[in-house]
């Protein structure tokens, strides 16, 4: 009895087991489902684009971990698709990098409060006009890809990103009412929804007449932060696409 009593106070060790084992297949399906859900949101603003790009990055990160042995023909076709997606991602990263440089130059010119601001504004709009041709070529290249589910989602996201970067506001639309509308968005932290993208809002503010330095300062800082977020998301996607390409190359090397 004494033996039993002494054991009553011994600590009981519990073994904690995971409730669910997350296999590469379940991780891929979860990532794909999350990406499909993000497709339901608007792509007119940078935040929704950033989320979708990060979800796409997770899909390709999970895809290369499946370790499935694809048929040679399918692996070769997927490899061609991955090349186009990598090129699109790299082009998007370069466009974002150049855009950030222009935004930083505008911020610097605004602090100096001189004629340099006018010069930087002209350079900014010149850059925005020049990238339209490049973006049109990129969108045409994406249209040539196959229509598998994952690829179709990737194409949709890249296309939305390129449209976001190339959308401009006609000069004639810049008026007092438009400027007041943008100013209200800035002060209230509201979203432009499908009315105008953040870059189009920036166009309106930069083209407006009168003393709008406060609006420009707020918009530039906010937009620069958002663009930095897009740049980070694209870097993550690029790494995932490279990993996926290595995965496909390994399959083809094994089959050869």
N, C-alpha and C positions, 0 to 999 in steps of 0.2 A: 504493500500500500504506500509505503514511504517513497518507493520508486515511482509510483504513478503520480504522486503529488509533486514530486520534484520536476517531473516532465511537463506539468501543467503550465509552468512558467517559462518554458523554452520557446524562443521566438519561432514562428512558423514562416518558412521561406516560401514565398509564392513565385511561381514561374509565369512571367508575363509573355504571352505570345502575340504576335501581330494578328489583328483581326482579318487582315487581307494581305495577300502577297501581291505586290505590284509588279507584274511581269512586264517585259518590254511591250508586249501586245496591248495590255490594258493601259499602259502609259500612253501609247500612240492613240488609242481610241479616245482616251480622256482628253488628250491635247487636240485631237481633231474635232471632238464635240465642242470644246471651248472655242475653237476657231470658228465653227459654224454659228455659234451663238453670237460671236462678235460681228458676224456678217449682217446681223439684223439691225445694227446701230448705224447711224449716219457717218459717212466718211468725209464730211465737209470740214471737220476741224482736226487739228493735229493730234489731240489727245486720243480720239477714237482710232486714228491711224496708227498711233504708237502702240496701243493695246493690240490691235490686229497684227501688226508686224511682230510683236513679241510672241503672240500666240502661234503665228506661222513659224517662227524660229523654234518654238518648242515642238511643233509637229515634225519638222525635219530632224531635230535633235533626237526625237523618239524613233523616227523612221529608220535612221541608220543603226539603231540598237536592236532592231528586230532580228538581224542576223539570218534572214531568210535567203535561201538559194534561188535567186530568180533565174528564169530561162535567159539564155544569152541575148536573144533578140529583144526581150523586155528590158534587160539591163542596159543594152546599147541605146535603146530609145530613151530610157530614163536618164542616161548620161548626157544625151543631146539636150534634153529638157533642162537638166541641171546647169549646163553651160550657159544657156540663154538666161536662166534665172540668176546665175552668178553675175553675168554681165549686166543685167538690169539692176541688181542690187549694188554693184560697184558704181554704176553710173548714177544711181540715186544718192549714194554716199557722197560722190563728188559734187553733185548739184547742191546737196544740203550743206556741204562744207563751204562752197562758194557763197551760198546764200547767207550763212552765218557770218562770213567775213564782211559782206556788204552791210549787214545789220550792225556789226561791231563798228564799222567805219562811220555809219550814220550816228551811232551813239557818241562816238568820239568827236565828230564834227559838231554835234548838238551841244556838247559840253564847252567847246571852244567858242560857240556862239558867234561865228563869223560867216564869211561868204563860202567857206569850205562846205557848209551844209548844202548849199545849192548845188555844188559840184558833185557831192556824194549822192544826192537825190537823183541827178541826171544819170550817174553811173549805175545806180540801183535799178532804175527803170530800163536802162540799156541792157543790163544783164537779164532782167525779166523777159525782155522781148527776144533776146538771142536764144534763150533756152527753149523757146517754143518749138523750133525746128528739130532740135535734138530730141525733145520729148515726144514729138509726133513719130519720129523714127523708132524710138523705143517701144511705143505703144503698138506700132505696126508689127514689130518683131515679136511681141508677146502674142499677137493674134494667130501666129503660125503654129503655136504649141498645141499639143493634143489636149483633149478635154477630159482627162481623168479628174476625179474629184479633188484630190490634193492640188494638182496643177491648176485646175480651174479657180480654186480659192486663191492660190498664189498670184495668178494673173489678175484676178479681180482687185486684190490689195495693191499690187504694183501699179495697175492702171489708175486706181483711185489716188494713189500717192502722186503720180505724175500729173494728173488733172489738177490736184490741189496745188502743186508747185507752179503750174503754167497758167492757172486762171488769173485773169486780170480784169480790172474795172475800166471801162471806157472813160476817157477824159471828160466827156460831156456829162457823165453821171455825177461828177464832183460838184456838189452844191452845198448850200448851208444846211438844208434838211438832212442830207446824207452825213455831213460832219457831226451834226447834233445827234444823229442816230448812233454813230460810232462812239461818240463821247459818252453817251448813255450806257453803251455796252461796257466800256472801259471802267467807268465809275461804279457800275453795278455788278461787274464781274459776270455779266450775262454771256450766253453763247450765241453765235451768229446763226446757228442752225443751217438751214439750206438757203437763207437769204443771201449771205455773203460769207466767203471763207475768211480766215484771219488775214491772209495775205491780201485779199481784196479790200478788207478794212484798212490795212496799212496803206494801200494805194490811195484810198479816199483821203486819209489824214495827210499824207505827204503832198497831195495835189491841192489841198484846200488852201484858200486865202486866209489872211489874218493871222493873229497870234495864237498858234496852236501848239506851242512848244511843250506844254504839259501833256497834251494828248499824245504827241509824238514820243515823248520820253516814256510814258506809261506803256504805250503800245509796243515800242521797240524792246523794252525790257521783258515784257510778257512774251512777245513773239520769239525773242532770242532764247528764252528758257524753253519754250515749246519745241523749237527747232533743235536745240541741244538734245532734248528727249528723243526726238526722231532719229537723230544721228546715232545715239546710243543703241536704240532698238535695231537699226540697220546693221550696226557692227555685230550685234548678237546674231542676227539672221545670216549675215555673211559667213560667220564661223560655222553655223549649223549646216549651211549649204556646202561648205568645203568638206565638212565631216561626211555628209551624205555622198558627195562625189567620190571621196576616198573609199567609202563602203562599196559603191558601184564598181569602181576600178578593181577592187579586191575580188569581187565576184567574177569579173571578166578575166582576170589573171588566173583564177582557179580553173575556169572553164577552158582556157586556152591550152 
